[in-house]
Amino acid sequence: MVGSRTATAAVGLVVSLLLTAVLWWYFDTVLVFLLVPFVPFLFRRLGADEPTVVQECPHCGFQATVESYDYCPRDGNRLKSRGDE
């Protein structure tokens, strides 16, 4: 029995190879092998890798990136925005 991670990797590999073959056939150039690895960069949102810190605990340093946090889950102190000093 194959695990779900292995199956996902196998499907991803097959789809990638098929996409590469189709692009190679469509553009009729070997350079497509150099361009295909850069396709994910076209769909990446700028700044998505760096979440913005909304609030921080003044005592333990816990940082919340979700505005629904009002109090620190570690010590119960009220969270403060980074601009509130």
Secondary structure in CASP SS format (residue, H / E / C, confidence):
PFRMAT SS
TARGET T0000
AUTHOR 0000-0000-0000
METHOD secondary structure of the structure
MODEL  1
M C 1.00
V C 1.00
G C 1.00
S H 1.00
R H 1.00
T H 1.00
A H 1.00
T H 1.00
A H 1.00
A H 1.00
V H 1.00
G H 1.00
L H 1.00
V H 1.00
V H 1.00
S H 1.00
L H 1.00
L H 1.00
L H 1.00
T H 1.00
A H 1.00
V H 1.00
L H 1.00
W H 1.00
W H 1.00
Y H 1.00
F H 1.00
D C 1.00
T C 1.00
V C 1.00
L C 1.00
V H 1.00
F H 1.00
L H 1.00
L H 1.00
V H 1.00
P H 1.00
F H 1.00
V H 1.00
P H 1.00
F H 1.00
L H 1.00
F C 1.00
R C 1.00
R C 1.00
L C 1.00
G C 1.00
A C 1.00
D C 1.00
E C 1.00
P C 1.00
T C 1.00
V C 1.00
V C 1.00
Q E 1.00
E E 1.00
C C 1.00
P C 1.00
H C 1.00
C C 1.00
G C 1.00
F C 1.00
Q E 1.00
A E 1.00
T C 1.00
V C 1.00
E C 1.00
S C 1.00
Y C 1.00
D C 1.00
Y E 1.00
C C 1.00
P C 1.00
R C 1.00
D C 1.00
G C 1.00
N C 1.00
R E 1.00
L C 1.00
K E 1.00
S E 1.00
R C 1.00
G C 1.00
D C 1.00
E C 1.00
END
